Amino acid sequence: MPGNISYSPAEPRRYQLSERTKAGMAAAAANGRKAGRREITTDHEKVKRAHELKARGLKPSDIGKVIGASRATVYRYLGMDS
């Protein structure tokens, strides 16, 4: 059981960090800020451009080079209904 004793001083600090993070995120949300990654919709210009280039017959890797995105991102864009 010595392991449990050595971790106990860190628990209040971890709890304090968690509470401060939650408070900061709540304050940001109150000011209109959202946490996390921005959502990409079918109206985004890169998504539209990817669909246009695919209609012209370009391969996903080539589309990615043109729009500045990875091939995996291009596949995700092409999977979105436009």
C-alpha positions in Angstrom: 0.0 0.0 0.0 2.9 2.5 -0.1 1.8 3.5 -3.6 -1.4 4.9 -2.3 0.3 7.1 0.2 2.7 8.6 -2.3 -0.2 9.7 -4.6 -2.3 11.3 -1.9 -0.6 14.7 -1.9 -1.1 15.0 -5.6 -4.9 14.5 -5.4 -5.9 17.9 -4.1 -3.7 19.6 -6.7 -5.3 17.5 -9.5 -8.8 18.3 -8.2 -7.8 22.0 -8.1 -6.6 22.0 -11.7 -9.8 20.2 -12.8 -12.0 22.8 -11.0 -10.0 25.7 -12.5 -10.3 24.2 -16.0 -14.0 23.8 -15.6 -14.4 27.3 -14.3 -12.3 28.7 -17.2 -14.3 26.8 -19.8 -17.6 28.0 -18.2 -16.4 31.6 -18.3 -15.3 31.2 -22.0 -18.7 29.8 -22.8 -20.4 32.7 -21.1 -18.4 35.0 -23.4 -19.5 33.1 -26.5 -16.4 31.0 -27.0 -16.7 27.3 -27.8 -14.1 24.7 -26.9 -12.9 22.2 -29.4 -12.3 22.1 -33.1 -14.3 24.2 -35.5 -17.0 22.4 -37.4 -16.7 22.1 -41.1 -20.0 22.1 -43.0 -20.8 21.5 -46.7 -20.9 25.3 -47.2 -17.1 25.5 -46.5 -15.2 26.6 -49.5 -12.7 23.7 -49.4 -15.5 21.2 -49.3 -17.2 22.8 -52.3 -13.9 23.0 -54.2 -13.1 19.3 -53.4 -16.5 18.3 -54.9 -15.8 20.5 -58.0 -12.4 19.0 -58.6 -13.8 15.5 -58.1 -16.4 16.2 -60.7 -13.6 17.2 -63.1 -12.0 13.8 -62.6 -9.1 14.6 -60.2 -7.9 11.9 -57.8 -8.3 12.6 -54.0 -4.5 13.0 -53.6 -4.4 15.6 -56.3 -7.4 17.4 -54.9 -5.6 17.5 -51.6 -2.6 19.2 -53.2 -4.8 21.8 -54.8 -6.8 22.7 -51.8 -4.1 22.2 -49.2 -5.5 19.3 -47.3 -4.5 15.7 -46.7 -5.9 12.9 -48.7 -7.8 11.6 -45.7 -9.4 15.0 -45.2 -10.4 15.1 -48.9 -12.1 11.8 -48.5 -14.0 13.2 -45.5 -15.0 16.3 -47.5 -16.1 14.1 -50.4 -18.2 12.0 -48.0 -20.2 15.1 -47.1 -23.3 15.6 -49.0 -23.3 18.9 -50.8 
